[in-house]
């Protein structure tokens, strides 16, 4: 039971990280396009 809870927490954390990473990638890509 504890393991399932830990896994759920890990999953939600990973989702947040992925969203942040995607937003960062998009922003970086936009900056590169603007600079060029």
Chimera marker file (.cmm) of the C-alpha trace (Angstrom):
<marker_set name="trace">
<marker id="1" x="0.000" y="0.000" z="0.000" r="1" g="1" b="0" radius="0.5"/>
<marker id="2" x="2.820" y="2.395" z="0.914" r="1" g="1" b="0" radius="0.5"/>
<marker id="3" x="4.641" y="1.535" z="-2.295" r="1" g="1" b="0" radius="0.5"/>
<marker id="4" x="1.598" y="2.409" z="-4.407" r="1" g="1" b="0" radius="0.5"/>
<marker id="5" x="1.338" y="5.791" z="-2.718" r="1" g="1" b="0" radius="0.5"/>
<marker id="6" x="5.036" y="6.422" z="-3.298" r="1" g="1" b="0" radius="0.5"/>
<marker id="7" x="4.649" y="5.467" z="-6.967" r="1" g="1" b="0" radius="0.5"/>
<marker id="8" x="1.682" y="7.828" z="-7.354" r="1" g="1" b="0" radius="0.5"/>
<marker id="9" x="3.672" y="10.695" z="-5.832" r="1" g="1" b="0" radius="0.5"/>
<marker id="10" x="6.604" y="9.916" z="-8.101" r="1" g="1" b="0" radius="0.5"/>
<marker id="11" x="4.325" y="9.910" z="-11.158" r="1" g="1" b="0" radius="0.5"/>
<marker id="12" x="2.749" y="13.278" z="-10.361" r="1" g="1" b="0" radius="0.5"/>
<marker id="13" x="6.217" y="14.723" z="-9.709" r="1" g="1" b="0" radius="0.5"/>
<marker id="14" x="7.475" y="13.345" z="-13.021" r="1" g="1" b="0" radius="0.5"/>
<marker id="15" x="4.494" y="14.862" z="-14.835" r="1" g="1" b="0" radius="0.5"/>
<marker id="16" x="5.283" y="18.283" z="-13.370" r="1" g="1" b="0" radius="0.5"/>
<marker id="17" x="8.929" y="17.949" z="-14.359" r="1" g="1" b="0" radius="0.5"/>
<marker id="18" x="7.976" y="16.931" z="-17.918" r="1" g="1" b="0" radius="0.5"/>
<marker id="19" x="5.634" y="19.931" z="-18.238" r="1" g="1" b="0" radius="0.5"/>
<marker id="20" x="8.367" y="22.281" z="-17.011" r="1" g="1" b="0" radius="0.5"/>
<marker id="21" x="10.875" y="20.679" z="-19.390" r="1" g="1" b="0" radius="0.5"/>
<marker id="22" x="8.490" y="20.994" z="-22.358" r="1" g="1" b="0" radius="0.5"/>
<marker id="23" x="7.717" y="24.633" z="-21.572" r="1" g="1" b="0" radius="0.5"/>
<marker id="24" x="11.455" y="25.331" z="-21.258" r="1" g="1" b="0" radius="0.5"/>
<marker id="25" x="12.173" y="23.580" z="-24.578" r="1" g="1" b="0" radius="0.5"/>
<marker id="26" x="9.445" y="25.570" z="-26.355" r="1" g="1" b="0" radius="0.5"/>
<marker id="27" x="10.700" y="28.846" z="-24.881" r="1" g="1" b="0" radius="0.5"/>
<marker id="28" x="14.293" y="28.040" z="-25.839" r="1" g="1" b="0" radius="0.5"/>
<marker id="29" x="13.241" y="27.092" z="-29.367" r="1" g="1" b="0" radius="0.5"/>
<marker id="30" x="11.296" y="30.352" z="-29.730" r="1" g="1" b="0" radius="0.5"/>
<marker id="31" x="14.315" y="32.342" z="-28.517" r="1" g="1" b="0" radius="0.5"/>
<marker id="32" x="16.596" y="30.605" z="-31.012" r="1" g="1" b="0" radius="0.5"/>
<marker id="33" x="14.170" y="31.402" z="-33.837" r="1" g="1" b="0" radius="0.5"/>
<marker id="34" x="13.900" y="35.045" z="-32.748" r="1" g="1" b="0" radius="0.5"/>
<marker id="35" x="17.693" y="35.434" z="-32.463" r="1" g="1" b="0" radius="0.5"/>
<marker id="36" x="18.240" y="33.966" z="-35.930" r="1" g="1" b="0" radius="0.5"/>
<link id1="1" id2="2" r="1" g="1" b="0" radius="0.2"/>
<link id1="2" id2="3" r="1" g="1" b="0" radius="0.2"/>
<link id1="3" id2="4" r="1" g="1" b="0" radius="0.2"/>
<link id1="4" id2="5" r="1" g="1" b="0" radius="0.2"/>
<link id1="5" id2="6" r="1" g="1" b="0" radius="0.2"/>
<link id1="6" id2="7" r="1" g="1" b="0" radius="0.2"/>
<link id1="7" id2="8" r="1" g="1" b="0" radius="0.2"/>
<link id1="8" id2="9" r="1" g="1" b="0" radius="0.2"/>
<link id1="9" id2="10" r="1" g="1" b="0" radius="0.2"/>
<link id1="10" id2="11" r="1" g="1" b="0" radius="0.2"/>
<link id1="11" id2="12" r="1" g="1" b="0" radius="0.2"/>
<link id1="12" id2="13" r="1" g="1" b="0" radius="0.2"/>
<link id1="13" id2="14" r="1" g="1" b="0" radius="0.2"/>
<link id1="14" id2="15" r="1" g="1" b="0" radius="0.2"/>
<link id1="15" id2="16" r="1" g="1" b="0" radius="0.2"/>
<link id1="16" id2="17" r="1" g="1" b="0" radius="0.2"/>
<link id1="17" id2="18" r="1" g="1" b="0" radius="0.2"/>
<link id1="18" id2="19" r="1" g="1" b="0" radius="0.2"/>
<link id1="19" id2="20" r="1" g="1" b="0" radius="0.2"/>
<link id1="20" id2="21" r="1" g="1" b="0" radius="0.2"/>
<link id1="21" id2="22" r="1" g="1" b="0" radius="0.2"/>
<link id1="22" id2="23" r="1" g="1" b="0" radius="0.2"/>
<link id1="23" id2="24" r="1" g="1" b="0" radius="0.2"/>
<link id1="24" id2="25" r="1" g="1" b="0" radius="0.2"/>
<link id1="25" id2="26" r="1" g="1" b="0" radius="0.2"/>
<link id1="26" id2="27" r="1" g="1" b="0" radius="0.2"/>
<link id1="27" id2="28" r="1" g="1" b="0" radius="0.2"/>
<link id1="28" id2="29" r="1" g="1" b="0" radius="0.2"/>
<link id1="29" id2="30" r="1" g="1" b="0" radius="0.2"/>
<link id1="30" id2="31" r="1" g="1" b="0" radius="0.2"/>
<link id1="31" id2="32" r="1" g="1" b="0" radius="0.2"/>
<link id1="32" id2="33" r="1" g="1" b="0" radius="0.2"/>
<link id1="33" id2="34" r="1" g="1" b="0" radius="0.2"/>
<link id1="34" id2="35" r="1" g="1" b="0" radius="0.2"/>
<link id1="35" id2="36" r="1" g="1" b="0" radius="0.2"/>
</marker_set>
